[in-house]
Amino acid sequence: VIYHLWCGRLLKTFKNDKNQRSHIWYRWFNEAPVIVLIAIVLLASLKPF
């Protein structure tokens, strides 16, 4: 939920033409949920705890 709210906030900055972040930052921002999802799946399947 927080990720989607943050994306909405970023969209507003684009609409107002006030973007100050680089394309590399957005690329990492886009990949962060995937990395978290992979970590969750690995933890659930390997059950290290």
Backbone as JSON Lines, residues from 0, in Angstrom:
{"i":0,"aa":"V","n":[0.83,-1.19,0.0],"ca":[0.0,0.0,0.0],"c":[0.88,1.25,0.0]}
{"i":1,"aa":"I","n":[1.92,1.24,0.8],"ca":[2.81,2.4,0.87],"c":[3.48,2.65,-0.48]}
{"i":2,"aa":"Y","n":[3.86,1.56,-1.15],"ca":[4.5,1.68,-2.47],"c":[3.57,2.37,-3.46]}
{"i":3,"aa":"H","n":[2.29,1.99,-3.45],"ca":[1.33,2.59,-4.38],"c":[1.09,4.06,-4.06]}
{"i":4,"aa":"L","n":[1.05,4.4,-2.79],"ca":[0.9,5.81,-2.42],"c":[2.11,6.63,-2.87]}
{"i":5,"aa":"W","n":[3.29,6.04,-2.71],"ca":[4.51,6.71,-3.13],"c":[4.52,6.9,-4.65]}
{"i":6,"aa":"C","n":[4.06,5.88,-5.38],"ca":[3.97,6.0,-6.85],"c":[3.01,7.12,-7.24]}
{"i":7,"aa":"G","n":[1.9,7.24,-6.54],"ca":[0.97,8.33,-6.82],"c":[1.59,9.69,-6.57]}
{"i":8,"aa":"R","n":[2.38,9.77,-5.53],"ca":[3.07,11.03,-5.23],"c":[4.09,11.37,-6.32]}
{"i":9,"aa":"L","n":[4.8,10.35,-6.8],"ca":[5.76,10.57,-7.88],"c":[5.05,10.99,-9.16]}
{"i":10,"aa":"L","n":[3.89,10.43,-9.4],"ca":[3.11,10.81,-10.58],"c":[2.72,12.29,-10.53]}
{"i":11,"aa":"K","n":[2.38,12.77,-9.34],"ca":[2.05,14.19,-9.19],"c":[3.24,15.07,-9.51]}
{"i":12,"aa":"T","n":[4.44,14.64,-9.12],"ca":[5.62,15.45,-9.44],"c":[5.87,15.49,-10.94]}
{"i":13,"aa":"F","n":[5.57,14.39,-11.63],"ca":[5.71,14.4,-13.09],"c":[4.67,15.31,-13.73]}
{"i":14,"aa":"K","n":[3.45,15.27,-13.21],"ca":[2.4,16.12,-13.77],"c":[2.72,17.6,-13.6]}
{"i":15,"aa":"N","n":[3.35,17.94,-12.48],"ca":[3.71,19.34,-12.2],"c":[5.07,19.71,-12.8]}
{"i":16,"aa":"D","n":[5.69,18.77,-13.51],"ca":[6.99,18.98,-14.15],"c":[8.05,19.4,-13.13]}
{"i":17,"aa":"K","n":[8.06,18.71,-11.98],"ca":[9.03,19.02,-10.92],"c":[9.89,17.8,-10.58]}
{"i":18,"aa":"N","n":[10.05,16.9,-11.53],"ca":[10.85,15.7,-11.29],"c":[12.33,16.07,-11.16]}
{"i":19,"aa":"Q","n":[12.97,15.56,-10.1],"ca":[14.39,15.84,-9.88],"c":[15.2,14.56,-9.75]}
{"i":20,"aa":"R","n":[14.6,13.43,-10.0],"ca":[15.31,12.15,-9.85],"c":[15.76,11.64,-11.22]}
{"i":21,"aa":"S","n":[16.82,10.83,-11.18],"ca":[17.37,10.3,-12.43],"c":[16.63,9.04,-12.86]}
{"i":22,"aa":"H","n":[16.86,8.65,-14.1],"ca":[16.23,7.43,-14.6],"c":[16.76,6.19,-13.88]}
{"i":23,"aa":"I","n":[17.98,6.26,-13.39],"ca":[18.55,5.12,-12.66],"c":[17.82,4.93,-11.34]}
{"i":24,"aa":"W","n":[17.47,6.02,-10.67],"ca":[16.72,5.92,-9.42],"c":[15.37,5.26,-9.66]}
{"i":25,"aa":"Y","n":[14.7,5.66,-10.73],"ca":[13.39,5.06,-11.05],"c":[13.52,3.59,-11.42]}
{"i":26,"aa":"R","n":[14.61,3.22,-12.06],"ca":[14.83,1.82,-12.39],"c":[14.96,0.98,-11.12]}
{"i":27,"aa":"W","n":[15.74,1.47,-10.16],"ca":[15.87,0.76,-8.89],"c":[14.57,0.77,-8.1]}
{"i":28,"aa":"F","n":[13.86,1.88,-8.13],"ca":[12.57,1.98,-7.45],"c":[11.59,0.97,-8.01]}
{"i":29,"aa":"N","n":[11.65,0.73,-9.31],"ca":[10.79,-0.23,-9.96],"c":[11.15,-1.66,-9.57]}
{"i":30,"aa":"E","n":[12.43,-1.93,-9.37],"ca":[12.88,-3.29,-9.06],"c":[12.79,-3.64,-7.58]}
{"i":31,"aa":"A","n":[12.66,-2.68,-6.71],"ca":[12.64,-2.94,-5.27],"c":[11.52,-3.9,-4.86]}
{"i":32,"aa":"P","n":[10.27,-3.74,-5.32],"ca":[9.23,-4.69,-4.93],"c":[9.5,-6.11,-5.42]}
{"i":33,"aa":"V","n":[10.16,-6.24,-6.57],"ca":[10.49,-7.57,-7.08],"c":[11.51,-8.24,-6.17]}
{"i":34,"aa":"I","n":[12.49,-7.5,-5.73],"ca":[13.51,-8.05,-4.83],"c":[12.88,-8.47,-3.51]}
{"i":35,"aa":"V","n":[11.97,-7.67,-2.99],"ca":[11.27,-8.01,-1.75],"c":[10.42,-9.26,-1.96]}
{"i":36,"aa":"L","n":[9.74,-9.35,-3.09],"ca":[8.91,-10.52,-3.38],"c":[9.74,-11.79,-3.48]}
{"i":37,"aa":"I","n":[10.88,-11.72,-4.13],"ca":[11.76,-12.88,-4.24],"c":[12.25,-13.3,-2.86]}
{"i":38,"aa":"A","n":[12.6,-12.34,-2.01],"ca":[13.04,-12.66,-0.66],"c":[11.93,-13.34,0.14]}
{"i":39,"aa":"I","n":[10.7,-12.87,0.0],"ca":[9.58,-13.47,0.72],"c":[9.34,-14.89,0.25]}
{"i":40,"aa":"V","n":[9.38,-15.11,-1.06],"ca":[9.17,-16.45,-1.6],"c":[10.27,-17.39,-1.15]}
{"i":41,"aa":"L","n":[11.51,-16.94,-1.16],"ca":[12.62,-17.79,-0.71],"c":[12.5,-18.11,0.77]}
{"i":42,"aa":"L","n":[12.15,-17.13,1.58],"ca":[11.99,-17.39,3.01],"c":[10.83,-18.34,3.28]}
{"i":43,"aa":"A","n":[9.76,-18.22,2.52],"ca":[8.6,-19.09,2.73],"c":[8.9,-20.51,2.27]}
{"i":44,"aa":"S","n":[9.65,-20.66,1.2],"ca":[9.9,-22.01,0.68],"c":[11.04,-22.71,1.41]}
{"i":45,"aa":"L","n":[12.07,-21.98,1.81],"ca":[13.2,-22.6,2.5],"c":[12.98,-22.72,4.0]}
{"i":46,"aa":"K","n":[12.13,-21.9,4.56],"ca":[11.79,-21.89,5.99],"c":[13.04,-21.96,6.88]}
{"i":47,"aa":"P","n":[13.87,-20.94,6.85],"ca":[15.1,-20.98,7.63],"c":[14.9,-20.8,9.13]}
{"i":48,"aa":"F","n":[13.71,-20.39,9.55],"ca":[13.49,-20.15,10.98],"c":[12.67,-21.24,11.59]}
